[in-house]
Amino acid sequence: MHSLEDEIDAKWSRERWRGTRVLVAVSGGADSVALLQAMVRLAATQPNRIEGQIQAAHFNHGWRGAESDADEAFVAELCRRLDVPLEVGRNEHRAVTARAAQTHSPTTDTNRSRTEENARNLRYNFLTQTAYQCGARYVLTAHTADDRVETILHNLFRGTGLSGVAGPSLTRSLGPELVLVRPLLGCWRQQIEAYLEELGQDFRIDSSNADVKYQRNYLRQALLPELRARFGDSLDQRLLTFSELAEESVDALRELSADYLRRIKLMQDEMAASSGLTGLGVSNELWLPTLEKLPCPWPVVHSGLVRVWQERGWPLQAMSRGHWEKLRELLNGQLDEGYANLPGGLIARRVGQWVTVNQLSPGTVRGVQTD
């Protein structure tokens, strides 16, 4: 096998996907083309491989007009040559997004950012739907080590905290019996381009990647080269090491916070039994013991509450650092008002040795005027 194929097999062994159908997301760029080539070659080495084991999916956003259509045609020809079934999805609003991409006003810049987020959602919805339709167990995307480095800096500057700089994991769930896999996370772009050159395989280049007014492009084209010149070529590996340390911390916090939530559940059950209440902690009202009643480091508490917010569908992104600090002060008994207004119509109130979080109608909360 080629070195890139060895890297993929070491990261995500063929034994894990033997006899299963795999869907590869292919944009036409170097990374995804290399991933498709490698997966086809790796599948060929498997005994008793199933027909159509490797399938491809391409989503045409239509942002760059004829250039986007040329990407689609390139991917279609590549899949025809490799004898790989291809499913193509297209953005229904492609004409609008193409015009937005060609406009350079500050207002359109904001719209473009929103469009990029929507485009990502469209792409993943398409990949998920296609995977279920073709019976795939895995969806593969071509995120590389270089992408990890760029993501670390991007999230660091956005202020996302430890979870943001921990970097993407090898796998994550996309739905029931469907897993997203990033088998190129340990591979560098230089390796990928060398692999394609060795195979004599060309690829498409997105012309918009050169435009440094977009943050990702600025990091890749301007900031990272300057940082490497200043701190040496090992900068990227040091950033990845930092990301791995952050990931270890995030994993530890996740385990500790799960234990914290289990202890809360036990305390809720005990209180419900002693008071004759039923359904405590099951209704929309959240009951949390104060930090005096259940001592626990705030990072663990915060990690647990983030999980609770996610499970309940409460507005997590709107929770600023100031909101979390108010909740922390309330749990510590340090908030004189005895209550805190939170995003989404949530109100947190101190009740003895407990803090309740309710989602009530806007305007009033048990006689307390909200902000």
C-alpha contacts under 8 A as a table, 3 or more apart, distances in Angstrom:
res1	aa1	res2	aa2	distance
1	M	5	E	6.01
1	M	6	D	6.38
2	H	5	E	5.28
2	H	6	D	6.35
2	H	195	Y	7.62
3	S	6	D	4.95
3	S	7	E	6.24
3	S	195	Y	7.89
4	L	7	E	4.99
4	L	8	I	6.32
4	L	38	A	7.48
4	L	187	C	7.41
4	L	191	Q	6.99
4	L	192	I	7.04
4	L	195	Y	6.68
5	E	8	I	5.11
5	E	9	D	6.10
5	E	38	A	5.65
5	E	39	M	7.90
5	E	42	L	7.08
6	D	9	D	5.07
6	D	10	A	6.05
7	E	10	A	5.14
7	E	11	K	6.21
7	E	184	L	7.82
7	E	186	G	7.19
7	E	187	C	7.06
8	I	11	K	5.09
8	I	12	W	5.81
8	I	13	S	7.35
8	I	183	P	5.56
8	I	184	L	6.27
8	I	186	G	7.99
9	D	12	W	5.11
9	D	13	S	4.48
9	D	14	R	6.10
10	A	13	S	5.71
11	K	183	P	6.11
11	K	184	L	7.90
11	K	186	G	7.33
12	W	16	R	7.06
12	W	183	P	5.97
13	S	16	R	5.61
13	S	17	W	7.54
14	R	17	W	5.53
14	R	18	R	5.91
14	R	42	L	7.51
14	R	43	A	7.91
14	R	46	Q	7.70
15	E	18	R	5.24
17	W	20	T	5.46
17	W	21	R	7.75
17	W	22	V	7.78
18	R	46	Q	7.10
18	R	49	R	7.28
19	G	48	N	7.64
19	G	49	R	5.91
19	G	50	I	6.04
19	G	53	Q	7.64
20	T	50	I	7.50
20	T	53	Q	6.59
20	T	136	A	6.97
20	T	137	R	6.31
21	R	50	I	7.80
21	R	52	G	7.33
21	R	53	Q	4.52
21	R	54	I	6.18
21	R	55	Q	7.53
21	R	135	G	6.63
21	R	136	A	4.47
21	R	137	R	5.83
21	R	138	Y	7.03
22	V	53	Q	6.02
22	V	54	I	5.11
22	V	55	Q	6.15
22	V	136	A	5.19
22	V	137	R	6.16
22	V	138	Y	5.03
22	V	139	V	6.13
22	V	140	L	7.33
23	L	54	I	6.14
23	L	55	Q	4.82
23	L	56	A	5.40
23	L	57	A	6.83
23	L	131	A	6.34
23	L	136	A	6.06
23	L	137	R	7.97
23	L	138	Y	6.15
23	L	139	V	4.78
23	L	140	L	6.11
24	V	32	S	8.00
24	V	35	L	7.77
24	V	36	L	6.44
24	V	54	I	7.26
24	V	55	Q	6.15
24	V	56	A	4.72
24	V	57	A	6.15
24	V	139	V	5.88
24	V	140	L	4.72
24	V	141	T	6.38
25	A	32	S	6.87
25	A	56	A	5.90
25	A	57	A	4.96
25	A	58	H	6.05
25	A	127	L	7.41
25	A	139	V	7.20
25	A	140	L	6.03
25	A	141	T	5.43
25	A	142	A	7.54
26	V	29	G	7.62
26	V	32	S	4.98
26	V	33	V	6.36
26	V	36	L	7.24
26	V	56	A	6.49
26	V	57	A	5.97
26	V	58	H	5.31
26	V	75	V	7.12
26	V	141	T	7.76
27	S	32	S	6.20
27	S	33	V	7.62
27	S	58	H	5.84
27	S	59	F	7.19
27	S	71	D	7.19
27	S	72	E	7.80
27	S	75	V	7.28
28	G	32	S	6.38
28	G	33	V	5.83
28	G	71	D	5.87
28	G	72	E	7.52
28	G	74	F	6.78
28	G	75	V	5.65
28	G	203	F	5.94
28	G	204	R	5.30
28	G	205	I	7.93
29	G	32	S	5.77
29	G	33	V	6.08
29	G	203	F	5.47
29	G	204	R	4.89
29	G	205	I	5.97
29	G	206	D	7.42
30	A	33	V	5.28
30	A	34	A	6.02
30	A	192	I	7.11
30	A	193	E	6.73
30	A	196	L	7.70
30	A	202	D	7.83
30	A	203	F	5.36
30	A	204	R	6.87
30	A	205	I	7.80
31	D	34	A	5.29
31	D	35	L	6.22
31	D	142	A	5.56
31	D	143	H	7.56
31	D	144	T	7.53
31	D	189	R	7.34
31	D	192	I	6.51
32	S	35	L	4.93
32	S	36	L	6.18
32	S	141	T	7.08
32	S	142	A	5.05
33	V	36	L	5.20
33	V	37	Q	6.20
33	V	203	F	6.76
34	A	37	Q	5.13
34	A	38	A	6.04
34	A	192	I	6.43
34	A	195	Y	7.33
34	A	196	L	6.32
35	L	38	A	5.16
35	L	39	M	6.08
35	L	142	A	6.36
35	L	184	L	7.49
36	L	39	M	5.19
36	L	40	V	6.18
36	L	56	A	7.79
37	Q	40	V	5.31
37	Q	41	R	6.31
38	A	41	R	5.15
38	A	42	L	6.02
39	M	42	L	4.99
39	M	43	A	5.92
39	M	54	I	7.20
40	V	43	A	5.20
40	V	44	A	6.31
40	V	54	I	6.47
40	V	82	L	7.75
41	R	44	A	5.17
41	R	45	T	6.90
42	L	45	T	5.42
42	L	46	Q	7.06
43	A	46	Q	5.39
43	A	49	R	7.05
43	A	53	Q	7.50
43	A	54	I	7.45
44	A	49	R	7.48
46	Q	49	R	5.67
49	R	53	Q	7.07
50	I	53	Q	5.40
52	G	55	Q	6.42
52	G	84	V	6.94
52	G	85	P	7.03
54	I	84	V	6.47
54	I	85	P	7.72
55	Q	84	V	5.55
55	Q	85	P	5.13
55	Q	86	L	6.16
56	A	79	C	7.51
56	A	84	V	6.68
56	A	85	P	6.14
56	A	86	L	4.72
56	A	87	E	6.37
57	A	86	L	5.54
57	A	87	E	4.79
57	A	88	V	5.82
57	A	89	G	7.75
57	A	127	L	6.92
57	A	130	T	7.63
58	H	72	E	7.05
58	H	75	V	7.44
58	H	86	L	7.46
58	H	87	E	6.43
58	H	88	V	4.90
58	H	89	G	6.29
59	F	88	V	5.74
59	F	89	G	4.57
59	F	90	R	5.66
59	F	91	N	7.67
59	F	123	R	6.22
59	F	126	F	7.56
60	N	68	S	6.38
60	N	69	D	7.19
60	N	72	E	6.59
60	N	88	V	7.32
60	N	89	G	6.07
60	N	90	R	4.72
60	N	91	N	6.34
61	H	68	S	7.25
61	H	90	R	5.92
61	H	91	N	4.90
61	H	94	R	6.08
61	H	119	A	7.09
62	G	65	G	5.33
62	G	68	S	5.42
62	G	69	D	7.14
62	G	90	R	7.38
62	G	91	N	6.54
62	G	94	R	4.71
62	G	95	A	7.06
62	G	97	T	7.09
62	G	98	A	6.07
63	W	68	S	6.72
63	W	94	R	6.31
63	W	95	A	7.74
63	W	97	T	5.42
63	W	98	A	4.07
63	W	99	R	7.70
63	W	100	A	7.98
63	W	101	A	6.10
64	R	67	E	5.36
64	R	68	S	5.20
64	R	98	A	5.68
64	R	101	A	7.20
65	G	68	S	5.41
65	G	69	D	6.57
65	G	95	A	7.95
65	G	98	A	6.12
66	A	69	D	5.01
66	A	70	A	6.12
67	E	70	A	4.98
67	E	71	D	6.34
68	S	71	D	5.08
68	S	72	E	6.48
69	D	72	E	5.04
69	D	73	A	6.26
70	A	73	A	5.00
70	A	74	F	6.10
71	D	74	F	5.09
71	D	75	V	6.29
71	D	204	R	6.62
72	E	75	V	5.22
72	E	76	A	6.17
72	E	88	V	7.94
73	A	76	A	5.05
73	A	77	E	6.21
74	F	77	E	5.24
74	F	78	L	6.18
74	F	204	R	7.77
75	V	78	L	5.02
75	V	79	C	6.14
76	A	79	C	5.25
76	A	80	R	6.15
76	A	86	L	6.96
77	E	80	R	5.02
77	E	81	R	6.21
78	L	81	R	5.19
78	L	82	L	6.22
79	C	82	L	5.00
79	C	83	D	5.75
79	C	84	V	4.86
79	C	85	P	6.69
79	C	86	L	6.56
80	R	83	D	4.98
80	R	84	V	6.28
80	R	85	P	7.66
81	R	84	V	7.82
87	E	130	T	7.38
89	G	126	F	6.77
90	R	94	R	7.74
91	N	94	R	5.14
91	N	122	L	7.78
93	H	96	V	5.55
93	H	97	T	6.45
94	R	97	T	5.12
94	R	98	A	5.90
95	A	98	A	5.15
95	A	99	R	6.37
96	V	99	R	5.30
96	V	100	A	6.29
97	T	100	A	4.89
97	T	101	A	6.08
97	T	112	R	7.91
97	T	115	T	7.34
98	A	101	A	5.14
98	A	102	Q	6.43
99	R	102	Q	5.21
99	R	103	T	6.47
100	A	103	T	5.30
100	A	108	T	6.26
100	A	111	N	7.54
100	A	112	R	6.54
101	A	104	H	7.71
101	A	112	R	6.72
103	T	108	T	6.49
104	H	108	T	6.51
104	H	109	D	6.82
105	S	108	T	5.27
105	S	109	D	6.34
106	P	109	D	4.90
106	P	110	T	6.71
107	T	110	T	5.43
107	T	111	N	6.55
108	T	111	N	4.79
108	T	112	R	5.85
109	D	112	R	4.99
109	D	113	S	6.31
110	T	113	S	5.15
110	T	114	R	6.45
111	N	114	R	5.12
111	N	115	T	6.04
112	R	115	T	4.82
112	R	116	E	6.11
113	S	116	E	5.15
113	S	117	E	6.55
114	R	117	E	5.24
114	R	118	N	6.25
115	T	118	N	4.97
115	T	119	A	5.82
116	E	119	A	4.87
116	E	120	R	6.23
117	E	120	R	5.22
117	E	121	N	6.51
118	N	121	N	5.08
118	N	122	L	6.16
119	A	122	L	4.96
119	A	123	R	6.09
120	R	123	R	5.07
120	R	124	Y	6.23
121	N	124	Y	5.27
121	N	125	N	6.00
122	L	125	N	5.15
122	L	126	F	6.10
123	R	126	F	5.10
123	R	127	L	6.18
124	Y	127	L	4.93
124	Y	128	T	6.00
125	N	128	T	5.18
125	N	129	Q	6.10
126	F	129	Q	5.21
126	F	130	T	5.97
127	L	130	T	5.12
127	L	131	A	6.00
127	L	139	V	7.29
128	T	131	A	5.16
128	T	132	Y	6.40
128	T	139	V	7.74
128	T	174	L	6.91
128	T	175	G	7.97
128	T	178	L	7.97
129	Q	132	Y	5.34
129	Q	133	Q	6.23
130	T	133	Q	5.01
130	T	134	C	6.19
131	A	134	C	5.37
131	A	135	G	5.91
131	A	136	A	4.84
131	A	137	R	7.26
131	A	138	Y	7.56
131	A	139	V	6.91
131	A	178	L	7.88
132	Y	135	G	5.06
132	Y	136	A	6.15
132	Y	178	L	7.97
133	Q	136	A	7.80
136	A	139	V	7.28
136	A	178	L	7.51
137	R	177	E	6.45
137	R	178	L	5.15
137	R	179	V	6.55
138	Y	178	L	5.76
138	Y	179	V	4.93
138	Y	180	L	5.87
138	Y	181	V	6.74
139	V	178	L	7.47
139	V	179	V	6.23
139	V	180	L	4.82
139	V	181	V	6.07
140	L	180	L	5.94
140	L	181	V	4.88
140	L	182	R	5.85
140	L	183	P	7.29
141	T	180	L	7.51
141	T	181	V	6.50
141	T	182	R	5.36
141	T	183	P	7.64
142	A	182	R	6.11
142	A	183	P	7.19
142	A	184	L	5.90
142	A	185	L	7.90
143	H	147	D	5.92
143	H	148	R	7.48
143	H	182	R	5.88
143	H	183	P	7.72
143	H	184	L	5.87
143	H	185	L	5.79
144	T	147	D	5.06
144	T	148	R	6.43
144	T	182	R	7.92
144	T	184	L	4.95
144	T	185	L	4.33
144	T	186	G	6.49
144	T	187	C	5.60
144	T	188	W	6.10
144	T	189	R	7.00
145	A	148	R	4.96
145	A	149	V	6.44
145	A	184	L	7.22
145	A	185	L	4.90
145	A	186	G	5.40
145	A	187	C	5.45
145	A	188	W	5.25
145	A	189	R	7.58
146	D	149	V	5.18
146	D	150	E	6.36
146	D	187	C	7.97
146	D	188	W	5.84
146	D	189	R	6.44
146	D	236	D	7.84
147	D	150	E	5.11
147	D	151	T	6.01
148	R	151	T	5.03
148	R	152	I	6.17
148	R	167	G	6.02
148	R	168	P	7.13
148	R	185	L	7.35
148	R	240	L	7.38
149	V	152	I	5.18
149	V	153	L	6.60
149	V	236	D	6.31
149	V	239	L	6.47
149	V	240	L	6.44
150	E	153	L	5.39
150	E	154	H	6.02
150	E	216	R	7.09
150	E	219	L	6.57
150	E	220	R	6.85
151	T	154	H	4.92
151	T	155	N	5.93
151	T	165	V	7.35
151	T	167	G	6.85
152	I	155	N	5.43
152	I	156	L	5.95
152	I	164	G	6.97
152	I	165	V	4.65
152	I	166	A	7.35
152	I	167	G	6.34
152	I	239	L	7.59
152	I	243	S	7.16
153	L	156	L	4.94
153	L	157	F	6.13
153	L	165	V	7.54
153	L	219	L	7.78
154	H	157	F	5.47
154	H	158	R	6.35
154	H	215	Q	7.61
154	H	216	R	7.16
154	H	219	L	7.67
155	N	158	R	4.86
155	N	159	G	6.19
155	N	160	T	5.57
155	N	161	G	7.83
155	N	164	G	5.41
155	N	165	V	6.14
156	L	159	G	5.20
156	L	160	T	6.22
156	L	161	G	6.98
156	L	164	G	6.98
156	L	165	V	6.24
157	F	160	T	7.90
160	T	163	S	6.89
160	T	164	G	4.99
160	T	165	V	7.50
161	G	164	G	5.53
161	G	165	V	6.77
162	L	165	V	5.38
162	L	166	A	6.06
162	L	246	A	5.84
162	L	247	E	7.60
162	L	249	S	7.94
162	L	250	V	6.75
163	S	166	A	5.16
163	S	167	G	7.48
163	S	246	A	7.35
163	S	247	E	7.14
163	S	250	V	6.26
164	G	167	G	6.35
165	V	243	S	5.62
165	V	246	A	6.76
165	V	247	E	7.90
166	A	243	S	4.59
166	A	244	E	6.20
166	A	245	L	7.62
166	A	246	A	5.02
166	A	247	E	4.46
166	A	250	V	7.49
167	G	243	S	6.16
167	G	244	E	7.82
167	G	247	E	7.38
169	S	172	R	6.97
169	S	182	R	7.65
170	L	181	V	5.71
170	L	182	R	5.15
170	L	183	P	6.64
170	L	185	L	7.10
171	T	179	V	6.58
171	T	180	L	5.40
171	T	181	V	4.54
171	T	182	R	6.42
172	R	179	V	5.78
172	R	180	L	5.28
172	R	181	V	6.89
173	S	176	P	7.69
173	S	178	L	6.20
173	S	179	V	4.60
173	S	180	L	5.98
174	L	178	L	5.49
174	L	179	V	5.42
174	L	180	L	6.07
175	G	178	L	5.24
175	G	179	V	7.17
182	R	185	L	6.00
183	P	186	G	7.50
184	L	187	C	5.15
187	C	191	Q	6.59
187	C	192	I	7.20
188	W	191	Q	5.34
188	W	192	I	6.50
189	R	192	I	4.97
189	R	193	E	6.21
190	Q	193	E	5.31
190	Q	194	A	6.19
191	Q	194	A	5.12
191	Q	195	Y	6.13
192	I	195	Y	5.07
192	I	196	L	6.34
193	E	196	L	5.14
193	E	197	E	6.14
194	A	197	E	5.07
194	A	198	E	6.16
195	Y	198	E	5.10
195	Y	199	L	6.38
196	L	199	L	5.06
196	L	200	G	5.98
196	L	201	Q	5.04
196	L	202	D	6.89
197	E	200	G	4.87
197	E	201	Q	6.11
197	E	202	D	7.59
198	E	201	Q	7.71
206	D	209	N	5.68
207	S	210	A	6.13
208	S	211	D	5.52
209	N	212	V	7.67
209	N	217	N	5.84
210	A	217	N	6.50
210	A	221	Q	7.28
211	D	214	Y	6.45
211	D	217	N	6.32
211	D	218	Y	7.64
212	V	215	Q	6.81
212	V	216	R	7.78
212	V	217	N	4.90
212	V	218	Y	4.31
212	V	221	Q	6.92
212	V	222	A	7.47
213	K	217	N	7.28
213	K	218	Y	6.49
214	Y	217	N	5.52
214	Y	218	Y	6.15
215	Q	218	Y	4.99
215	Q	219	L	6.22
216	R	219	L	5.26
216	R	220	R	6.30
217	N	220	R	5.08
217	N	221	Q	5.70
217	N	222	A	7.76
218	Y	221	Q	5.30
218	Y	222	A	5.20
218	Y	223	L	6.32
219	L	222	A	5.73
219	L	223	L	4.80
219	L	224	L	5.63
220	R	223	L	6.53
220	R	224	L	5.66
220	R	225	P	7.38
221	Q	224	L	6.86
221	Q	225	P	6.80
222	A	225	P	5.91
222	A	226	E	6.54
223	L	226	E	5.26
223	L	227	L	6.21
224	L	227	L	4.99
224	L	228	R	6.08
225	P	228	R	5.13
225	P	229	A	6.19
226	E	229	A	5.13
226	E	230	R	6.30
227	L	230	R	5.06
227	L	231	F	5.89
227	L	232	G	7.67
227	L	235	L	7.62
228	R	231	F	5.19
228	R	232	G	4.82
228	R	233	D	5.37
228	R	234	S	7.69
228	R	235	L	6.02
228	R	236	D	7.92
229	A	232	G	5.65
229	A	233	D	7.39
231	F	234	S	7.66
231	F	235	L	6.16
232	G	235	L	5.83
233	D	236	D	6.95
234	S	237	Q	5.41
234	S	238	R	6.29
235	L	238	R	5.11
235	L	239	L	6.22
236	D	239	L	5.15
236	D	240	L	6.33
237	Q	240	L	5.00
237	Q	241	T	6.17
238	R	241	T	5.00
238	R	242	F	6.23
239	L	242	F	5.02
239	L	243	S	6.20
240	L	243	S	4.85
240	L	244	E	6.18
241	T	244	E	5.05
241	T	245	L	6.30
242	F	245	L	5.15
242	F	246	A	6.22
243	S	246	A	5.02
243	S	247	E	6.13
244	E	247	E	4.92
244	E	248	E	6.32
245	L	248	E	5.14
245	L	249	S	6.43
246	A	249	S	5.08
246	A	250	V	6.15
247	E	250	V	4.98
247	E	251	D	6.08
248	E	251	D	5.14
248	E	252	A	6.19
249	S	252	A	5.09
249	S	253	L	6.13
250	V	253	L	5.07
250	V	254	R	6.08
251	D	254	R	5.01
251	D	255	E	6.39
252	A	255	E	5.24
252	A	256	L	6.23
253	L	256	L	5.08
253	L	257	S	5.86
253	L	299	P	7.44
253	L	300	V	5.77
253	L	303	S	6.64
254	R	257	S	5.17
254	R	258	A	6.14
254	R	300	V	7.76
254	R	303	S	6.65
254	R	304	G	7.44
255	E	258	A	5.16
255	E	259	D	6.45
256	L	259	D	5.15
256	L	260	Y	6.24
256	L	300	V	6.22
257	S	260	Y	4.80
257	S	261	L	6.19
257	S	300	V	5.04
257	S	301	V	6.33
257	S	303	S	5.87
257	S	304	G	4.59
258	A	261	L	5.17
258	A	262	R	6.29
258	A	304	G	6.48
259	D	262	R	5.02
259	D	263	R	6.27
260	Y	263	R	5.18
260	Y	264	I	6.34
260	Y	296	C	7.88
260	Y	300	V	7.52
260	Y	301	V	7.20
260	Y	304	G	7.05
261	L	264	I	5.02
261	L	265	K	6.29
261	L	304	G	6.44
262	R	265	K	5.10
262	R	266	L	6.42
263	R	266	L	5.13
263	R	267	M	6.31
264	I	267	M	5.08
264	I	268	Q	6.08
264	I	288	L	6.93
264	I	289	P	7.06
265	K	268	Q	5.01
265	K	269	D	6.17
265	K	281	G	7.53
266	L	269	D	5.13
266	L	270	E	6.24
267	M	270	E	5.06
267	M	271	M	6.15
268	Q	271	M	5.14
268	Q	272	A	6.03
268	Q	280	L	6.39
268	Q	281	G	6.80
268	Q	287	W	7.53
269	D	272	A	5.05
269	D	273	A	6.08
269	D	280	L	7.25
270	E	273	A	5.16
270	E	274	S	6.20
271	M	274	S	5.18
271	M	275	S	6.05
271	M	277	L	7.88
272	A	275	S	5.28
272	A	276	G	5.62
272	A	277	L	4.58
272	A	278	T	6.01
272	A	279	G	7.83
272	A	280	L	6.28
273	A	276	G	5.27
273	A	277	L	6.58
273	A	278	T	7.81
274	S	277	L	7.90
277	L	280	L	6.73
279	G	282	V	5.13
279	G	283	S	6.36
280	L	283	S	6.62
280	L	287	W	7.62
281	G	284	N	7.62
281	G	285	E	6.52
281	G	286	L	5.48
281	G	287	W	6.00
282	V	285	E	7.55
282	V	286	L	7.87
283	S	286	L	7.40
284	N	358	N	6.73
284	N	359	Q	7.15
285	E	356	T	6.66
285	E	357	V	5.76
285	E	358	N	4.86
285	E	359	Q	7.28
286	L	356	T	5.42
286	L	357	V	4.94
286	L	358	N	6.56
287	W	354	W	6.50
287	W	355	V	5.84
287	W	356	T	4.61
287	W	357	V	6.60
288	L	354	W	5.52
288	L	355	V	5.06
288	L	356	T	6.22
289	P	292	E	7.91
289	P	293	K	5.87
289	P	294	L	6.03
289	P	331	L	7.55
289	P	353	Q	6.07
289	P	354	W	4.43
289	P	355	V	6.20
290	T	293	K	5.18
290	T	294	L	6.13
290	T	295	P	7.77
290	T	331	L	4.65
290	T	332	N	6.36
290	T	333	G	7.67
290	T	353	Q	5.50
290	T	354	W	5.31
290	T	355	V	6.43
291	L	294	L	4.91
291	L	295	P	4.59
291	L	296	C	6.37
291	L	331	L	5.65
291	L	332	N	5.64
292	E	295	P	5.55
292	E	332	N	6.88
292	E	353	Q	7.66
293	K	353	Q	6.39
296	C	300	V	6.91
296	C	301	V	6.70
297	P	300	V	5.59
297	P	301	V	6.51
298	W	301	V	4.88
298	W	302	H	5.89
298	W	328	R	7.50
299	P	302	H	5.06
299	P	303	S	6.09
300	V	303	S	5.15
300	V	304	G	6.25
301	V	304	G	5.15
301	V	305	L	6.17
302	H	305	L	5.08
302	H	306	V	6.15
302	H	324	W	7.83
303	S	306	V	5.23
303	S	307	R	6.55
304	G	307	R	5.20
304	G	308	V	6.40
305	L	308	V	4.84
305	L	309	W	6.08
306	V	309	W	5.10
306	V	310	Q	6.23
306	V	316	L	7.20
307	R	310	Q	5.09
307	R	311	E	6.19
308	V	311	E	5.12
308	V	312	R	6.15
309	W	312	R	5.28
309	W	313	G	6.00
309	W	314	W	5.06
309	W	315	P	7.20
309	W	316	L	6.13
310	Q	313	G	5.17
310	Q	314	W	6.40
310	Q	316	L	6.83
311	E	314	W	7.88
313	G	316	L	7.94
314	W	344	G	6.93
315	P	318	A	5.63
315	P	319	M	6.88
315	P	343	P	6.52
315	P	344	G	5.95
316	L	319	M	5.32
317	Q	320	S	7.45
318	A	343	P	6.12
319	M	322	G	7.87
319	M	323	H	5.72
319	M	324	W	6.78
319	M	342	L	7.28
319	M	343	P	6.38
320	S	323	H	5.18
320	S	324	W	6.53
321	R	324	W	5.19
321	R	325	E	6.15
322	G	325	E	5.02
322	G	326	K	6.28
323	H	326	K	5.19
323	H	327	L	6.42
323	H	342	L	6.36
324	W	327	L	5.08
324	W	328	R	6.10
325	E	328	R	4.89
325	E	329	E	6.12
326	K	329	E	5.09
326	K	330	L	6.15
326	K	335	L	7.28
326	K	340	A	6.39
327	L	330	L	4.98
327	L	331	L	6.22
327	L	340	A	6.81
327	L	348	A	7.22
328	R	331	L	5.13
328	R	332	N	6.18
329	E	332	N	4.91
329	E	333	G	6.02
329	E	334	Q	4.85
329	E	335	L	5.39
330	L	333	G	5.04
330	L	334	Q	5.88
330	L	335	L	5.20
330	L	338	G	6.71
330	L	339	Y	7.03
330	L	340	A	7.59
330	L	348	A	8.00
330	L	349	R	7.56
330	L	350	R	6.64
330	L	355	V	7.40
331	L	334	Q	7.70
331	L	350	R	7.63
331	L	354	W	7.87
331	L	355	V	6.56
332	N	335	L	7.91
333	G	336	D	7.88
333	G	338	G	7.89
333	G	350	R	7.90
335	L	338	G	5.66
335	L	339	Y	7.37
337	E	340	A	7.71
338	G	349	R	5.86
338	G	350	R	5.45
339	Y	347	I	7.00
339	Y	348	A	5.40
339	Y	349	R	4.20
339	Y	350	R	6.25
340	A	347	I	5.82
340	A	348	A	5.12
340	A	349	R	6.57
341	N	345	G	7.47
341	N	346	L	6.19
341	N	347	I	4.74
341	N	348	A	6.48
341	N	370	T	6.45
341	N	371	D	7.04
342	L	345	G	6.47
342	L	346	L	4.93
342	L	347	I	5.75
342	L	348	A	7.35
343	P	346	L	5.94
344	G	359	Q	7.40
345	G	359	Q	5.50
345	G	360	L	5.85
345	G	361	S	6.47
345	G	362	P	5.65
346	L	357	V	6.55
346	L	358	N	5.48
346	L	359	Q	4.36
346	L	360	L	6.43
347	I	357	V	5.55
347	I	358	N	5.38
347	I	359	Q	6.43
347	I	360	L	7.47
347	I	365	V	7.08
348	A	355	V	6.52
348	A	356	T	5.48
348	A	357	V	4.30
348	A	358	N	6.54
349	R	355	V	5.43
349	R	356	T	5.36
349	R	357	V	6.61
350	R	353	Q	7.38
350	R	354	W	6.01
350	R	355	V	4.47
350	R	356	T	6.55
351	V	354	W	5.13
351	V	355	V	5.68
351	V	356	T	7.01
352	G	355	V	7.79
360	L	364	T	7.95
360	L	365	V	6.69
361	S	364	T	6.90
361	S	365	V	7.57
362	P	365	V	7.86
362	P	370	T	7.77
363	G	369	Q	6.30
363	G	370	T	5.67
363	G	371	D	7.98
364	T	367	G	5.97
364	T	368	V	5.72
364	T	369	Q	4.97
364	T	370	T	5.83
365	V	368	V	4.98
365	V	369	Q	6.45
365	V	370	T	6.83
